Amino acid sequence: MSTSTVDPIICGRVTRSLDRTELFAVNGQRLADIGVVPQLLAQTALHELRAAADGIPPDPAILVRAAELFCSGEPGGETVAEYQHNTARATGLAIATVRRAARDIMAEVKSLPDATVADLPPSALASGVRIHWVAAGRVFAAVMASNHPAPNASWIQALYHGYSVVVRPGGRDPFTARRLVFSLLEAGLPPHRIAFLPCDHRVGEYLLSQADRGIVYGGDDAVRRWQHSRQVTTRGPGRTKALLDRKCTADIVDHLTLSAAFDGGTRCNNLSTILTSQSPGEVADALAAQLAEVPVAAPSDTIAILPAIDAGRVDGFLRQLDGLRTGLTDHSAALNAGDAFVKLDDGSFLARPLVMSTTDPHHPAVGLELPFPFVVVAPWESSSGAAPLRNSLVANLLTKQETVVEQALREPTIRKVTLGKVLPWSARPGVPHEGNFTQFLLEPKGVVTIAMLRPGDLRCVG
């Protein structure tokens, strides 16, 4: 099977780096030869971008055309099938997830005008007095992860608002960002507005430190340094939770199953914890039985949902789970013959859904997030209120207790609240994901076009 070559793209130029690394598919086969950017080359790229940056937003039609090319064209000579195949093999994502992510990116790009209007307050304050929103800097750095392609839409939003953008792709998914960059260039984006720089974590940190604004995706270790930065916004583990304070009926189980397993549990807002006033064991049994029906199919299969994982990561997850099993009941083991990771014919492993319960709401597994459907069910008492829901990207409240709803809305570490059988990723333009990203990118300036004082008024001053 042929091996792809991925090199940096600096201001429209494919630049071969002498520093190389190999990317392997989840089955262990060699997949791509990656040109890695050393810090000196990263400095050169940043200098070139900043020297030409003018803060003028590109024609939105360019971004829409680029999104269409990304979904259905052959940017950089890469077919849609080649992109989907490489991304699925490298990340283990189901091919259906990769396809849906491409459509999601296109939809987000097309909705940018509406999202901007929804995210900003009215600009007209009075006759002749208004607010004008502009990019808060010239250069934006994006350090991406590899769990899902869709977050790449974030740096296109920065382009939309006038930034010049440097992208450090995820280590296991260089293909999505590269395809987007080629699409943007072919659609007519001025070359000096974009750079694609595969690099190690140290150089990625350097890019963030030198940019005017930036975003970083990843685990706790990747985002920790930037959590209190005003220039860099972080996208770490979501730790989405559901509060189940009602009878666990079949329709509720369906809702929780989809919340946990959609896109193979690889989204940052997939459900990973259920806190319930019902019996945790009974809720876990019902959820495990439903999740056991998710097809066991290789990612290349059109019916596949679950992600594939390489043997090394499987060993790591097994060690992690073994260290947490004290105080946990495994409700999936009996349904999958104790085989949480199924070895596929190509040598990779399919991660099957795993549901556990505990009688201890403070068990260290509560809040744990893994890159496949993994849910821990724990007890909740009304007297605890919304406190156990803290540190959640999304809190799904299946309760009629208005006091708890109000507490959740006031809790600073809960970023979004959904009520009833609403999926965690449900949104529309203007609904914050993790804060108002548009206002993070922009800053307001006052514009006054009428004289507020008449010349004769100066006699009254002092």
C-alpha positions in Angstrom: 0.0 0.0 0.0 1.4 3.4 -1.0 2.7 5.9 1.6 1.6 9.5 1.6 4.0 12.4 2.0 3.0 15.3 4.1 5.2 18.4 4.1 4.8 21.9 5.6 3.0 24.6 3.6 4.3 28.1 4.2 2.5 31.0 2.5 1.4 28.8 -0.4 4.7 26.9 -0.8 5.1 23.2 0.0 8.3 23.2 1.9 10.3 20.0 2.3 11.7 19.7 5.8 14.8 17.6 6.5 13.4 16.5 9.8 11.1 13.6 9.1 8.9 11.2 11.1 6.7 8.3 10.2 3.0 8.1 10.8 1.6 4.6 11.3 -2.0 3.5 10.9 -3.8 2.0 13.9 -3.0 -1.5 12.5 0.7 -0.7 12.6 1.2 -0.2 8.9 3.3 2.7 7.7 0.9 5.3 6.4 2.7 8.6 5.8 6.1 10.3 5.8 5.7 13.6 7.7 8.0 16.6 7.3 8.4 18.0 10.8 9.0 21.8 11.3 11.9 22.7 13.6 11.6 25.9 15.6 13.9 27.9 13.3 11.6 27.1 10.4 8.6 27.9 12.5 10.1 31.3 13.4 10.7 32.0 9.7 7.0 31.1 8.8 5.7 33.3 11.6 7.8 36.2 10.5 6.6 35.9 6.9 3.0 35.6 8.0 3.2 38.6 10.4 5.1 40.8 7.9 2.2 40.4 5.4 -0.7 40.4 7.9 -3.1 43.3 7.4 -6.1 42.2 9.5 -8.5 42.5 6.5 -11.0 39.7 6.4 -11.0 37.6 3.1 -14.1 37.5 0.9 -16.4 35.0 2.7 -17.1 33.4 -0.7 -13.5 32.1 -0.7 -14.1 30.3 2.6 -17.4 28.8 1.4 -15.8 27.7 -1.9 -12.9 26.1 0.1 -15.3 24.2 2.3 -17.0 22.8 -0.8 -13.7 21.8 -2.2 -12.8 20.2 1.1 -15.9 18.1 1.0 -16.1 17.1 -2.7 -13.0 18.3 -4.6 -9.4 17.2 -5.1 -7.4 19.9 -3.4 -3.7 19.3 -3.6 -4.5 16.3 -5.9 -6.1 14.3 -3.1 -9.4 12.6 -3.8 -12.2 12.6 -1.2 -11.8 8.8 -0.9 -8.0 9.2 -0.3 -8.6 11.7 2.4 -11.3 9.7 4.2 -9.2 6.5 3.9 -6.1 8.1 5.3 -7.8 9.9 8.1 -9.8 6.8 9.2 -6.6 4.6 9.1 -4.5 7.1 11.0 -7.1 8.0 13.7 -9.2 4.8 13.9 -12.3 6.9 13.4 -15.2 5.2 11.5 -15.4 6.3 7.9 -18.9 7.5 8.5 -17.6 9.8 11.3 -14.9 11.3 9.0 -17.6 11.9 6.3 -19.9 13.6 8.8 -17.1 15.7 10.2 -16.4 17.1 6.7 -20.1 18.1 6.3 -20.0 19.6 9.8 -17.0 21.7 8.8 -18.7 23.0 5.7 -21.9 23.8 7.6 -19.9 25.8 10.2 -18.1 27.7 7.5 -21.3 28.6 5.8 -22.9 29.7 9.1 -20.1 32.1 10.0 -22.0 35.3 9.1 -25.0 34.3 11.1 -22.8 33.1 14.0 -21.0 36.4 14.1 -24.2 38.4 14.3 -25.6 36.1 17.0 -22.3 36.3 19.0 -22.0 40.0 19.1 -24.2 42.7 20.8 -25.9 45.3 18.7 -23.3 47.7 17.3 -25.5 50.8 17.1 -25.6 52.7 20.4 -27.2 55.9 19.2 -27.3 58.1 16.2 -23.7 58.6 15.1 -22.3 56.3 17.8 -21.5 52.7 17.2 -19.2 49.8 18.1 -16.9 48.4 15.4 -15.5 44.9 16.1 -12.1 44.1 14.7 -9.6 41.2 15.1 -7.7 41.5 18.4 -4.4 40.8 16.6 -2.9 39.8 13.3 -1.7 36.2 13.8 -3.7 33.2 15.1 -2.1 29.9 16.1 -4.1 26.7 16.2 -2.7 23.6 17.9 -5.0 20.7 17.0 -5.7 17.3 18.4 -6.6 14.1 16.5 -9.7 12.9 18.2 -12.1 14.4 15.6 -11.7 16.4 12.4 -14.5 18.9 13.1 -12.7 21.3 15.5 -10.5 22.4 12.5 -13.4 24.8 11.7 -12.2 26.9 14.6 -9.2 28.3 12.8 -11.2 29.0 9.7 -13.3 31.2 11.9 -10.2 33.1 12.8 -9.4 33.5 9.0 -12.9 34.8 8.5 -12.3 37.6 11.0 -9.1 38.8 9.4 -6.3 36.8 11.1 -3.4 35.2 9.4 -3.3 31.6 10.6 -0.7 29.1 11.5 -1.9 25.5 12.1 -0.1 22.8 13.9 -2.1 19.6 13.0 -2.9 16.8 15.3 -0.1 14.2 15.5 -2.4 11.4 14.2 -4.4 13.6 11.8 -2.3 15.8 9.6 -4.6 15.1 6.7 -7.6 17.3 7.7 -5.7 20.5 8.2 -3.6 20.0 5.1 -6.6 19.3 2.9 -8.3 22.5 4.3 -5.2 24.6 3.6 -5.0 23.3 0.0 -8.7 24.0 -0.4 -8.4 27.5 0.8 -5.4 28.2 -1.5 -7.3 26.8 -4.5 -10.4 28.8 -3.6 -8.4 32.0 -3.8 -7.2 32.7 -0.2 -4.0 34.9 -0.5 -1.1 32.6 0.2 0.4 34.8 2.8 -2.6 34.3 5.1 -1.9 30.6 6.0 0.8 28.2 7.1 0.5 24.5 7.8 3.3 23.4 10.2 3.5 19.8 11.4 5.7 19.9 14.5 6.3 18.5 18.0 4.6 19.8 21.1 7.5 22.1 22.0 7.3 23.9 18.7 3.5 24.0 19.0 3.9 25.7 22.4 6.2 28.2 20.7 3.6 29.0 18.1 1.0 29.7 20.7 3.4 31.9 22.7 4.2 34.0 19.6 0.7 34.5 18.2 -1.7 37.3 19.2 -4.5 34.8 19.7 -4.5 31.0 19.7 -6.4 27.8 20.5 -5.1 24.5 21.8 -6.9 21.2 21.8 -5.8 18.1 23.8 -5.7 16.4 27.1 -5.2 17.9 30.5 -1.4 18.0 30.1 -1.7 19.8 26.7 -4.0 22.6 27.9 -2.8 23.1 31.5 -0.2 25.8 30.7 -2.8 27.9 28.9 -5.8 27.6 31.2 -5.5 31.1 32.6 -4.1 32.8 29.5 -5.9 35.7 27.9 -4.3 35.1 24.5 -4.9 31.4 24.2 -8.2 29.6 24.7 -8.2 25.9 25.6 -10.3 22.9 24.6 -9.5 20.1 26.9 -11.5 17.0 28.0 -15.2 17.7 28.0 -16.3 15.5 30.9 -20.0 15.8 29.8 -22.4 14.6 32.5 -26.0 13.8 32.8 -28.2 14.2 35.9 -30.9 11.5 35.8 -33.5 12.4 38.4 -36.5 10.5 37.0 -37.5 7.0 36.0 -35.0 5.4 33.5 -37.5 4.6 30.8 -36.7 3.2 27.4 -36.7 6.6 25.7 -34.2 7.9 28.3 -31.9 4.9 27.7 -32.1 5.6 24.0 -31.1 9.2 24.6 -28.2 8.4 26.9 -27.0 5.7 24.5 -26.8 8.2 21.6 -25.2 10.8 23.8 -22.4 8.4 24.7 -21.9 6.5 21.4 -22.4 9.1 18.6 -19.3 9.3 16.4 -17.9 6.4 18.4 -17.6 8.4 21.7 -14.8 10.5 20.2 -16.4 13.9 20.5 -15.4 16.2 23.4 -19.1 16.4 24.3 -20.0 12.7 24.3 -21.5 11.7 27.6 -19.1 10.0 30.1 -20.8 10.3 33.5 -24.4 9.8 34.7 -25.3 10.9 38.2 -28.7 9.5 39.2 -31.2 9.4 42.1 -32.2 6.0 40.8 -30.3 2.7 41.3 -26.9 3.2 39.6 -26.6 -0.5 38.9 -30.0 -0.7 37.2 -29.3 2.4 35.1 -25.9 1.0 34.1 -27.5 -2.4 33.2 -30.0 -0.8 30.9 -27.4 1.4 29.2 -24.9 -1.4 28.8 -27.5 -3.6 27.2 -28.3 -0.9 24.7 -24.7 -0.1 23.9 -23.9 -3.7 23.4 -26.1 -3.5 20.3 -23.6 -1.1 18.6 -22.2 -2.9 15.6 -18.8 -4.5 15.9 -17.4 -3.5 12.5 -14.0 -2.3 11.2 -13.9 1.5 10.7 -13.9 1.1 6.9 -17.3 -0.5 7.0 -20.1 1.8 6.2 -22.1 0.6 9.3 -19.1 1.2 11.6 -19.5 3.5 14.6 -16.8 2.5 17.0 -13.2 3.6 16.8 -10.2 1.4 16.2 -7.1 1.7 18.4 -3.6 0.5 18.0 -2.2 -2.2 20.3 0.0 0.2 22.3 -2.9 2.4 23.3 -5.0 -0.6 24.2 -2.4 -1.7 26.7 -2.4 1.7 28.2 -6.1 1.9 28.5 -6.2 -1.6 30.1 -3.6 -0.6 32.7 -5.5 2.6 33.4 -8.8 0.8 33.9 -7.2 -2.0 36.0 -6.0 0.7 38.4 -9.6 2.1 38.8 -11.6 -1.1 39.1 -11.7 -1.2 42.9 -15.2 0.1 43.8 -16.5 -0.3 40.3 -18.9 -2.8 38.8 -18.4 -3.6 35.1 -21.8 -3.9 33.4 -20.5 -4.6 29.9 -18.2 -7.5 30.6 -21.0 -10.1 30.6 -22.4 -8.7 27.3 -19.1 -8.8 25.4 -17.6 -12.0 26.9 -15.1 -9.8 28.8 -13.5 -8.6 25.6 -13.6 -4.8 25.8 -11.2 -4.5 22.8 -11.8 -6.8 19.9 -8.9 -7.6 17.6 -9.7 -7.0 14.0 -8.3 -8.8 11.0 -5.9 -6.0 10.2 -4.3 -6.1 13.7 -6.0 -3.1 15.2 -8.4 -3.3 18.0 -12.0 -2.1 18.1 -13.0 -0.3 21.3 -16.3 -1.6 22.5 -18.6 0.4 24.8 -17.8 0.1 28.5 -20.3 1.0 31.2 -19.4 0.9 34.9 -21.2 1.8 38.1 -20.1 2.8 41.6 -21.8 3.5 44.9 -19.3 6.2 45.6 -20.0 9.6 43.9 -16.4 10.6 44.5 -14.8 7.6 42.9 -11.8 8.7 40.7 -13.5 7.1 37.7 -16.3 9.6 37.9 -15.5 12.3 35.3 -12.9 10.1 33.5 -13.1 10.5 29.7 -11.8 8.0 27.2 -11.8 8.1 23.4 -14.6 5.6 22.9 -18.0 5.0 24.6 -17.2 4.9 28.3 -19.7 5.8 30.9 -19.6 5.7 34.7 -22.9 5.7 36.6 -22.8 7.1 40.2 -25.4 8.0 42.8 -26.7 11.5 43.3 -28.8 13.0 46.1 -31.0 16.0 45.9 -29.1 17.6 48.8 -25.9 17.7 46.6 -27.5 20.0 44.1 -25.4 20.8 41.0 -22.1 20.5 42.8 -21.3 17.0 41.4 -21.8 18.4 37.9 -18.9 20.8 38.1 -16.1 20.9 35.5 -18.4 19.8 32.6 -18.4 21.0 29.1 -22.1 20.1 29.0 -24.5 19.2 31.8 -27.6 17.4 30.6 -30.3 17.8 33.3 -33.0 15.2 33.3 -34.8 16.6 36.3 -37.7 18.8 37.2 -36.0 20.4 40.2 -35.7 24.1 39.3 -33.3 24.7 42.1 -30.8 22.3 40.6 -31.3 23.9 37.1 -30.6 27.3 38.5 -27.5 26.1 40.4 -26.2 24.5 37.2 -26.7 27.7 35.2 -24.9 29.7 37.9 -21.9 27.3 38.1 -18.9 28.8 36.4 -17.3 25.4 35.5 -20.4 24.2 33.6 -20.1 25.6 30.2 -23.5 24.6 28.7 -26.7 23.3 30.1 -29.2 21.1 28.2 -32.6 20.3 29.6 -34.5 17.0 29.0 -33.7 14.7 26.1 -31.5 17.2 24.3 -28.2 15.9 22.9 -25.1 17.5 24.3 -23.9 18.9 21.0 -27.2 20.5 20.1 -26.7 24.1 19.2 -27.3 26.9 16.7 -25.4 30.0 15.8 -24.9 32.1 18.9 -25.0 29.2 21.4 -21.5 29.2 23.1 -19.5 26.0 23.0 -16.8 26.9 25.5 -17.4 30.6 26.0 -18.0 33.1 23.2 -15.2 32.3 20.6 -16.1 35.3 18.4 -15.6 37.7 21.2 -12.3 36.0 22.1 -11.1 36.7 18.5 -12.4 40.2 18.3 -12.2 43.5 20.3 -14.6 46.4 20.2 -13.7 49.9 19.0 -15.9 53.0 19.4 -16.8 55.0 16.3 -18.3 58.4 16.7 -19.4 60.2 13.6 -21.2 63.3 15.1 -19.8 66.0 17.3 -20.9 65.5 20.9 -20.0 69.1 21.8 -20.6 72.3 19.9 -17.7 74.8 19.6 -19.5 77.3 21.8 -19.7 74.6 24.6 -16.0 75.0 25.3 -16.7 78.2 27.2 -18.5 76.1 29.8 -15.7 73.6 30.3 -13.9 74.1 33.7 
